[in-house]
Amino acid sequence: MKFPAPVSASHIASLIDAKIKGNPEAMITGINEIHKVESGDLVFVDHPKYYDKCLNSAADFIIINTIDVVVPEGKTILITDEPFEAYLKIVQQFRPFTPAQTSISTSAVIGEGSVVMPNCFIGEQVVIGKHCIIHPNVTILNHTIIGDHVVIQSGTVIGSDAFYYNTKKDRDVWFKKMVSCGNVVIEDHVEIGAGCTIDRGVTAETRIGKGTCMDNMVHIGHDTTVGKNCLFAAQVGIAGGTIIEDGVTLWGQVGVSKTLTIGANAVVLAQSGVPSSLEGGKTYFGYPAEDASLKRRELVWIKRIPELWKKVMEGGAK
């Protein structure tokens, strides 16, 4: 999430009651999580396992719960006992939750020739391009950006919160929600089926590329980037932080794990599971998803096991 205008490190430190090591007048442009950080960003870390990763990331500002670290030149750290709570306070300050007063926000921009059918909800700062069709009972939540010639079928939710939690097992409630302040961007000529859900980024964006088409009941997790001209059949589920390159086809009930990449023009056949990255230009099947031609041969041999076992046993009996 980018701030409306850059703010000084000293201002943020005052907001979260943190000590500063570095330049207090350095200007922070936004807050981000580690997978999406850019220069000028603020990121938080509260576990020694990830100290080095955060300190050596693109982020120029780090909220951290120790002073006993080597700070790379040019970076500023903000020290506080509870970095996660500091993150929540910053998000609540710059993007607070405000209850909706109308079904279609007065701040929403809807382009020429676009149709929004009855019982839709359109939140704050939503932008819908030209010649779109938004079918009944669609929910488009705050800060979503939709291009031209987009079709969204009934019952779909765009911009729901990320499934993303701070986990600590030394407290009564283990999972504490990391409040989402990112958004969803849907490019031109995308078609989204009925009953789909597309989560917004935790602090950045979830993006659906131009010309991509989704069947009913497809789920896209937070911070996922879907390329151009992809095709997803019903009940596909994609976890957060994943990159789906251009021209990928995922057939029905394919499950894709988090923070991996599926290469351009790959095809994953129905009911397959993808736990790790796949090269582009190939067809995959099974769990774990593997080259479909090899997987089919494997299944043929599995079916022959009883026959082969019988021959082995009969040979042994002689």
PyMOL commands that set and color helices and strands:
alter all, ss='L'
color gray80, all
select helices_A, chain A and resi 9-16+48-55+83-94+292-303+305-317
alter helices_A, ss='H'
color red, helices_A
select strands_A, chain A and resi 2-8+19-21+27-31+41-45+61-64+76-79+109-110+115-116+121-122+127-128+133-134+139-140+145-146+151-152+157-160+165-167+175-177+183-186+191-192+197-199+205-208+213-214+219-220+225-226+231-232+237-238+243-244+249-250+255-256+261-262+267-268+273-274+283-285+290-291
alter strands_A, ss='S'
color yellow, strands_A
deselect
rebuild
show_as cartoon
